[in-house]
Amino acid sequence: MALVDYEVKGRIGYITMNRPDKFNAINLEMADNFVSAIDKAVKDSDVLVVIVSGKGRGFCSGADLEGVTPEFLSRTEKIYIGLIELDKPTIVAVHGSCLAQGICILFCCDIRIAAEGTRFGWPHVTHGIMSMGGTATAPHILPRNFAYEYLFTGELFSTEECSRFNIVNRVVPEDKLMSTAEEIGKRICQNAPLAVQATKKAAKLGLEMNFKQRIGVSRMVFTDLRSTRDAQEGIDAFLQKRKPVWKEK
């Protein structure tokens, strides 16, 4: 049995951590499975949106501390980078515990849904270690003073604080978690696939650029997209007051 499942329903790809007896603590095998699932989503032309979640009572409790080796750390880097570089929108649905590597996975996804009562944080310093992913993400996403407080104390924080910091899109009852993620995914799937991918490409490329560079990149991607059949179909459908038929060309 794979420790990370990959399946496709409709045009949504599901990456699901499947080690519930260990609260989805990530070991080397699980990290390998996760990287493989991302690679499948990248190559799967039927998939337009990816939803990441975890089975059992919690999303992910972090790394399995018994197996933290240089090889393991290298593999987890590939998870983070793979999610960030995925050219399709990613939605993450978290519940229960979202700790350590779990919260870093959360931060690497585009749209974030959390169940009420979920706990977040990086308890590493209480175990005499530090968080590789937390130090690379938290000070850039959370208000820096709060990021430092949580990283330095190892204390956890709640969905209420997530909402206050605007680091999740929605907080919902746990029984509405996956349906909410799927609702957003299906709404994205109704749009022109090439347009959605171009939007993510332009936004992602511009993250580390100044405004002049960002607008130049956006113009370049827009020009390429405007030459596609789907772009013309979208405009024609709007003018003719009909529903567009996307060909992904």
Sequence and secondary structure as in RCSB ss.txt:
>XXXX:A:sequence
MALVDYEVKGRIGYITMNRPDKFNAINLEMADNFVSAIDKAVKDSDVLVVIVSGKGRGFCSGADLEGVTPEFLSR
TEKIYIGLIELDKPTIVAVHGSCLAQGICILFCCDIRIAAEGTRFGWPHVTHGIMSMGGTATAPHILPRNFAYEY
LFTGELFSTEECSRFNIVNRVVPEDKLMSTAEEIGKRICQNAPLAVQATKKAAKLGLEMNFKQRIGVSRMVFTDL
RSTRDAQEGIDAFLQKRKPVWKEK
>XXXX:A:secstr
  SEEEEEETTEEEEEE  GGGTT B HHHHHHHHHHHHHHHH TT SEEEEEE TT SB  B GGG  HHHHHH
HHHHHHHHHH SS EEEEE SEEETHHHHHHHHSSEEEEETT EEE  GGGGT   HHHHHHHHHHS HHHHHHH
HHH   B HHHHHHHT SSEEE GGGHHHHHHHHHHHHHTS HHHHHHHHHHHHHTTTS HHHHHHHHHHHHHHH
HTSHHHHHHHHHHHHTS       
